[in-house]
């Protein structure tokens, strides 16, 4: 690695967000990137099981990072409920260890968290708002936040983001992209689509580019930042956008505005208040892309 460059480790670098973050840092000539992945190899990915602390310690000490962008997580609420202990380990225990390493090695840890740490009853939520997650996924991410912020002397930033979309190997890799498959399924199958919860779908490329700019920020960074689009959609409304862009009928998609119940209940509206992030005046600001604008170009490609 070149000493004149900032050294960055990205965990979960083969996921939808992690890939965008890796591409953004690699596109800059100012960084040496170590991209970690548990599930994939190749494409300059370094295989690493983050649950093996001895291996993590070795890689991080050898890499001597200035920044660590921690994207790795169990992000699927349904899977989290089925594997609670594994989810707690990945979403809470791993970031706690990375924060302890941040203190020991002197790097800045950016822990990617979620709007699901909130219960959705009183939006918009400021960074200082009281957390109250409704399901296990949100609870483990909230535990991860508390763990990393509790390490005295560690440089840590919690970056909360909402539901994400963007380039993905498979549409099923994103809770937003998968809706394209629903719209394109003209087989006669019908879908009940959530028209209860308001979401703020945010592009992973925008987040990745913001993170690159954040590493050049010279002033102190608050311990919790929010990054989110301000465009509200239910999943049903996203489907309507895709149907229009693809010029496909959507009568097979039935809006469902009933409040969901059960272990994986989604909150109604967890809008993240981003004024504090905007007020940092990071070069380029939030740099948000319009939802319909991006998809119009993407579906043409």
Secondary structure, DSSP 8 states (H G I E B T S, - for coil): --TTSEEEEEESTTSHHHHHHHHHHHTSTTEEEEEEESS--BTTEEE--TT-HHHHHHHHHHHT-SEEEE------HHHHHHSHHHHHIIIIIHHHHHHHHHHHH--EEEEEEEGGGS-SSS-SB-TTS----SSHHHHHHHHHHHHHHTSTT-EEEEEEE-SEES--SSGGGSTTTHHHHHHH--SS--EEEE-SSBB--EEHHHHHHHHHHHTT--S---SEEEE-----B-HHHHHHHHHHHHT---TTEEEE-S---STT---SB--B--HHHHHT--TT-S----HHHHHHHHHH-
